[in-house]
């Protein structure tokens, strides 16, 4: 079983590590899956039609890489952090959609195509998901990162 290295990258400017739009185009990151902060509506659109449409259109912030989830093989995967606003707490609804997205990521990692997974990390605490557009509750941000790290330890098998 191939273990996947889970790496929190802090955005600190364009054209450098942490800028997913730049990183995903660099050959040195060709073995990587990038996890972006998605919104619920576009995650649902992707689940309904993974071949195109709204679920594959670029978004703001690190969701600019959303189109890469519709490539074969996918280079990006989204985890919803809200819909019209950020999830303020890890209630059953938020947990359900986040865990559904993490299941998609687990399936991707289990293919063995990826050696690294990058997520956006908070500059002050790498165990917190970095956010920019939505105001997201700390328990939500910790849950996403903890689950991603668990996936890395299992190569995508189990951990959920």
C-alpha positions in Angstrom: 0.0 0.0 0.0 1.3 3.4 -1.0 1.1 6.0 1.7 0.2 9.5 0.6 2.1 12.5 2.0 -0.5 15.1 3.3 0.9 18.6 3.0 -0.6 21.8 4.3 0.5 24.7 2.0 0.0 28.3 3.1 -0.8 30.8 0.4 1.6 33.7 0.6 1.6 35.0 -2.9 1.3 34.1 -6.6 3.8 31.8 -8.3 5.1 29.9 -5.3 4.2 27.0 -3.1 0.8 27.6 -1.6 -0.6 29.1 -4.9 -2.5 26.1 -6.1 -3.2 27.7 -9.5 0.5 27.9 -10.1 1.5 24.6 -8.4 -0.9 22.4 -10.4 0.8 23.5 -13.6 4.3 22.7 -12.4 5.8 19.4 -13.4 7.4 18.9 -10.0 3.8 18.6 -8.6 2.6 16.1 -11.2 2.2 13.4 -8.6 -0.1 15.5 -6.4 -3.8 15.9 -5.7 -4.8 19.4 -4.7 -7.8 19.8 -2.3 -9.6 23.1 -2.7 -12.3 24.7 -0.7 -15.5 24.2 -2.6 -19.0 25.4 -2.2 -21.8 23.0 -1.7 -23.8 23.9 -4.8 -20.8 23.3 -7.2 -19.8 20.1 -5.3 -23.4 18.8 -5.9 -23.3 19.9 -9.5 -20.0 18.0 -10.0 -21.5 14.9 -8.3 -24.5 15.0 -10.6 -22.4 15.5 -13.7 -18.6 14.9 -13.3 -17.9 15.5 -17.0 -18.5 19.3 -17.1 -20.8 22.1 -16.3 -21.0 24.2 -13.1 -19.1 21.6 -11.1 -16.1 22.1 -13.3 -16.0 25.9 -13.6 -13.2 27.9 -11.9 -14.1 29.6 -8.6 -12.5 32.2 -6.4 -9.6 31.7 -4.0 -8.1 28.2 -4.3 -11.3 27.0 -6.1 -9.7 28.5 -9.2 -8.4 25.0 -9.8 -11.9 23.4 -9.8 -11.6 22.6 -13.6 -8.8 20.2 -12.8 -11.2 17.9 -10.9 -12.8 17.1 -14.3 -9.6 16.0 -15.9 -8.6 12.3 -16.3 -7.0 11.6 -14.0 -8.3 14.3 -11.7 -5.7 16.7 -10.3 -8.0 18.4 -7.8 -10.8 17.6 -5.5 -13.2 19.9 -3.6 -14.3 19.9 0.0 -17.3 22.1 0.6 -16.8 24.6 3.4 -20.2 26.3 2.9 -22.8 27.3 0.4 -23.9 30.9 0.4 -21.9 31.4 3.6 -19.3 29.3 5.4 -20.4 26.5 7.7 -20.3 28.1 11.1 -20.1 24.7 12.9 -19.7 21.1 12.3 -23.4 20.2 12.5 -24.8 17.0 10.9 -25.5 18.7 7.5 -21.9 20.1 7.3 -20.4 16.8 8.5 -22.4 14.8 5.9 -21.4 16.8 2.9 -17.8 17.2 4.0 -17.6 13.4 4.6 -19.1 12.7 1.2 -16.4 14.9 -0.4 -13.7 13.1 1.7 -15.0 9.8 0.4 -14.4 11.0 -3.1 -10.9 11.9 -2.1 -10.3 8.6 -0.5 -11.4 6.8 -3.7 -8.9 9.0 -5.7 -6.1 8.2 -3.3 -6.8 4.5 -3.3 -6.0 4.5 -7.1 -2.3 4.8 -6.2 -1.9 7.6 -8.7 -0.9 10.3 -6.1 2.1 10.5 -3.8 1.2 13.8 -2.3 -2.0 15.7 -1.4 -1.9 19.4 -0.8 -4.5 21.3 1.2 -4.7 25.0 2.0 -3.4 25.4 5.6 -3.9 28.3 7.9 -0.7 30.4 8.4 -1.0 30.2 12.2 -2.0 26.6 12.6 -1.3 23.8 10.0 -4.0 21.7 11.6 -6.6 24.3 10.5 -7.8 24.5 6.9 -6.9 27.8 5.4 -9.9 29.8 4.3 -10.3 33.1 2.5 -13.8 33.6 1.0 -16.0 32.0 3.6 -15.9 32.5 7.3 -15.8 28.8 8.4 -16.0 27.5 12.0 -12.8 26.2 13.6 -14.3 22.8 14.3 -15.2 22.4 10.6 -11.6 23.5 9.6 -10.0 21.0 12.1 -12.3 18.2 11.0 -11.4 18.5 7.3 -7.6 18.5 8.0 -7.8 15.7 10.5 -9.7 13.5 8.0 -7.3 14.3 5.2 -4.4 13.3 7.4 -6.1 10.1 8.3 -6.5 9.3 4.6 -2.8 9.9 4.0 -2.0 7.3 6.7 -4.1 4.7 4.9 -3.3 5.5 1.3 -7.0 6.3 0.9 -8.1 2.9 2.1 -10.1 3.2 5.3 -9.6 6.3 7.4 -13.2 7.4 6.9 
